[in-house]
Amino acid sequence: MSTPTSVMKERMQGAIALAKKAWGQTDCNPMVGARIFEKDRCLAEAYHQRSGGPHAEVLALDAFEGPATDETELYITLEPCSTKGRTGACTDVIIRSGIKRVVVGTLDPNPLHQGKGIAVLKAAGIDLITGIEEEACRELNMIYNHWIQYQRPFCAMKFATTLDGCLSTASGQSNWITSERARNDVMRWRRLFPSIAVSHNTLCSDNPQLTSRLSEANEFQQESVHCPIRFVFNRQLRGIEKYDKFRLFQDAFADQTIIVHADTVSSERLRVLQVMGFESWSISELGGQLSMESFFLRCAEAEIPGVYIEPGARLASQLLANGWVDYLFVYQASKLLLDSEAASLGLRRKSQSMDECLSLHSVVRKELGADYLTRGYMKK
């Protein structure tokens, strides 16, 4: 087996960039990019475009005019499938193509299939190189990886804070803590997730759109405006008679907005909901709060593999304290509010040691002008 080289890494990076053209478009499927090279020439390339559609390597091989030689190589960001599924086994297509070397970014995260595609190709005499740009290939499918392993939505939480940890002023104003550049980065991540959620309080204070709005010439070559499913958490349906003044219930995507309430809500409030005509989910309560376990089970039933939550201080504290957050995005502005009454996470944990801190792993830090993004997986 050959040793990985800078050329291999560069070619895999190109496959990752290809895969990202389907950023947020593959639902419960992974994003995958594939490229076919012979010597220094890329002869064909493709990416998986949508759930249920042809896989990237199959599309690339269809575009490859052939015939394969001893110098033909297939680069693919994710281990090829070896089971029939909806689209047939990709390993069979690769073997029939005559390609003798396959370079794979990362293994299949599904424990039932992991390594099997590699084994099938090796048994057919194909030279396999794995682990090229592995971390980047794995991160590409953070939602899918979690979904396929746990059959539970991947819960990401985002908040913006000042240097002194304030999420908003005492009056609730949070527009704008961070710069336009940081907010544009939020738009990028919003597009990845199939759903986005806020609390009733955030709806009332910010009147958000909860869409992903990118420039016409965006990196994904997609439509500039995209709308995920939008959830509003409102346990007892407070103030819903005024919801029609908010943008979530006025815009062209209003039918993609769902109010999530408790199954203990009064019949009077339910009648108001019915009159207003809003779509809703009824879930159970736990300790006077909406049961997030019930919410995520409902998402799983609806095949919603990921939720991007933009909470206020109270909801953020609840989610973190109860261990529901899988991934955290923290945007920190170069500002100080210096207000003891301003909203902060305020978990009120009676910690006795720094060892009790919640912490992240696989952390990425990015400079966004004067602001910084810190993101990573929550340690469980």
N, C-alpha and C positions, 0 to 999 in steps of 0.2 A: 504494500500500500504506500502511495506517495505521501510525502510530508506536505502539510498545508503551506501554501505560499501567499505572498501579497497579491498575486494575480487572482488566486482563488477567492481571497477576501473581497477584492474589488468586484469580481463577477457576482459574488453572492450579495454584495451591497446593492448592485444593480437589480438583482432579483427581488430584494426587499422593497426597493423603490417601486418596482412594478406592482408588487402585491398591494402596496398602499393606495393604488388607484381604486381599490375596492374598500377603502377606509370607511367603516360603518355600514357597508352594503351587504355583508354576507350573513347577517343574522346569527343563526346557531352554527354556522360553518366557519372554518378558519380562512383568513386571508393567506393566499399562497402565490408566490411568483416562481416562474420557471424560465430558464434560458438554455439554449443549445449552442455550444461553441465547437469550432474546429480550428485548431491552431489559434490565430489571433482574431478570428472572425466570429461574430455572433450571427448565427444562421436563422434563428427563430427564437421568439420569446412570447410569453403569454402570462395571464394571471387569472385566478378564479374570481369570477365577476359577481356571482350571486348564489344563494343557497339553492341546491338542487341542480345547478348548472354544471357544465363540464369542468373537470379539474384542470389546474394550470398546466401540469405536465402533458396531459392529453391534448390540450389546445396547442401547446408548443410543438408537440410531435406531429400534429395534423398540419401545422404550418411548415414543418421541416420537410424539404423536398428530397433529402437523402441522395444516395444511400449512406448509411453510417460507415465510418472507417474506424481504424484503431485509434484515431486522434479525436474522434467525436466525443464530447462530454456534455452531460445533462446536469445543470445546476438547479436545485429546487430547495426552497426555504423550509419545507416540512417533509418528513418521511412519507413516501408514497404509500397509499392504502393498498392492502392486499386482500381485502374482502369485496364482495360484489357490490353491496349497497345499492343506491339509486343509479349510480353511474358506471358500475363495473370496476374491477380491480385495476388500478393504475400500474401495478407491477407487471401484469400481463401485457399491457400495451408497451411498456418500456422494454421488456424482454423481446417482444416481437419486432421492435424497431431495430434491433441489432446493435444498439449502443452498449459499449463495454465499460464505460466509466460513468458513475453517478456521484455527484457531490451534494450532500444533504446538510442543511443548516441545523435542524434540530429534530429530535425524535417525536413521534406521535405522543401527545400527552395522555391519550386514552390508555389506562392500564391494561385494558383487554387486548389492545392492538400494538402497544409500544414494542418496537424492535422487530415485529413480524415482517413488515415490508422490507426491511434491511436484510433479514434472513432469507427471504424468498429470492431477492436479487443476488445475494451472495451465492446461494445454491445454484443459480443459473450461470455462475461464472463471471458475474459482473464485478468490477473493481469498485468498492464503496469507500468514500471518504466522508466522514461525519463530523459535526461540531464546528463547521466553518461559520463564523459570525453567530454562534449559537445563542448568546444572550439576546442579541438584537432580533433574531428570528423568533425566539420564545416570547419576547415582550410584544412583538407584533400582534400576538393573539392572546393577550392577557385575559380577555373576556371569555373566549372560546376555551382556553385551557382550564379555567375554573369551572365553567359550565359542564364540560365533558367529564370532569373528575367528580364533581359534587352534585350535579343536576340542580344547582341552586344559583340564582343570579349573582353575578359578580357585583358587589356593592362598592362603588367609589364615592368618596366624599371630597368636595372642594370648598375651601373657604379662603377669603382674602383677609389679611390682617396688617395692622400697622406694626412698627418695630416694638411698640410696647403692648402688643397682643390684643388690640381692640378690633372687634369685628364690625362695629358701627358706632355712631354717636349715641348718647343717652336717649335721643329722640327716635332712634332707629334708622337714621340715614346711613347708607353704606355706599352710595353713588357719589364719587368714585374713590375707593381706597387706592386702587392700583392704576397704572397708566394704560393708555390705549394698546400698547404693545402686549402687555400682560393679558388684557381682555381679549385680544385677538387670539392669544394662545388658548384661552378658555374655549373660544369658538371651535378651535381645532379638536379639542378633546370632547366637546359636546357632540360633535359629529360622529365620533367613534361609537358612542353608546346608543342602544336602541330605545332607551327611555331616560327621562330626567325628572327629578322630583324636588318640590319645595314645600314648605309649610304654609299654612294659612297666613301666619304673621308676615312671612317674606312676600307672599302675594300682595298683601295689603300695603306693606311699606315700600316695595320696589316696583310693583306692577310690571314684572318681567315678561319678556317674550318667550324665553326658553327655546329659542331656535339657534341653529348654527348658521352664522352669516359670515361668509368668506368672500374674498375678492373674486372677480370673474376669472382671473388667471391664477387660480389656486393650485397648490401642489398636487392635489388629487385629481385635477381635471374634471371636477364635478360641478353640478349646479351651485350657484353661489349661496342659495338659501335652502336649508334642509331642516325639517322638523321631526324630532323623535316623538314617541308617545310621551305625554306630559302629565305627571301626577301632582295633585295638590293634596297634602295631608290636612284634613280638617275633621278631627275626631267627632265632634258633636254638631257639625254643619253650621258653625257660627257664621252669621252674616252672608249666607249664600244668596239671599235675595238681592244683594248688591253686586254679585259676581259678574253680571253682564256688562259692567262698566270696565272690567279688566281686559287687557289685551289677549290673554289666553282664551277668552270666551268670545272675542270679537273678530279675530283674524281668520285668514283662509284655512288655518289648521285647527279651528275650534273643535272639530269632531275628533281630534286626537288628544283631547284633554280629559282626564279622568279624576274625579274627586274621590278620595279614599276616606271613608268614615267608619266609625265603630258600629257594630251590630246592636249596640245598646241605645242608639240615637232615638229620640222621641218620635212618635208618629206624626206630630205636628211638623217637625223639621223635615221628615220624609215627604210630607205632602208639599212643602215648599220646594223641595228638590224636584219632585215630580212636575210641579207647575213650571219651574224654570227649565226643565228639559235637559239637564246636564247628565252626562254619563257618569256613573259612579260604581265603586266597589265597596261592598260591606265586608269588613273583616273583624276579627275578635279583638277584645281589649285585654291588656295585661297590666295590672298595677296602675290603673287609671290612665294608661297610655295605649296608643294603637300597638297591637302586637306586630312587630316587624317580622317575626317568624311566619305569622299568618299572611302578611303582605308578600313576602318572598315566595311562599308556597303558591300563592295566587299568580304571581309572575311566572313561576315555573310552569304552572298549568297552561298559561297563555303563551308559553315558549318565548318569554322575554329574558334573554340570557344576561342582561346587564342593566344596572340602574346607576345613574350619575346624579348624586344628591347635592344640591346647593342649599345648605341649611342656614338658618339663623343660629344664634348662640344656644338656644334651648334644645333644638333638635340635634344639633351637632354634639352637644354634651350627652344627650340620651343615647345616640348611636355609638359613640366612642366608649361610653361607660359600660354598655351592654355587649360590646364585642362584635357589632354587626358590620363594621367597616373593614373591607378587605384591602382597599387601596386608598391612599390619601394624597390629595393635591393641596399644597399650601402656598399661596401667593403672598409674598411679604413686600410691602411697600416701604420705601425709604422715608417714612413719615412717623412722627410722634403725635399722638392725640393728647396725652397727659390729662385724662379725664377719669377720675375714679368711678364715675357713674356710667361710663361707656360700657357697651356690651362686650363681654369676653366669654371664653368657653366656660369658665366657672363651674367645673365639675364638683367642687367641694369635696373632693376625696381627702380623707384623713390619712394621708401618706406619712409614713414614719421614716422612709428611706428613699434615696434616689433609685434604688433597685426596683421600686414599684412603678417607675415611669413606663408609660406606653412607648413603644419604639418601633422604628421602621427597619426594613431590610431591603436590599437591592435598590438603594437610594440613588436618585438622579437629581442633580442640581443644575439649574439653568439660569443664566443671567438674561434678564429681559429689560434692557435699558437700565433704569434706576431700580427696578424691582427684581426679585428673585423668586423662582419656583423651586420648591423642594417637593419631590414626589417619591413614593415608594410603597411597598407592601407592608401592611400592619403585621407585626409579629403576634402570633396567636399563642 
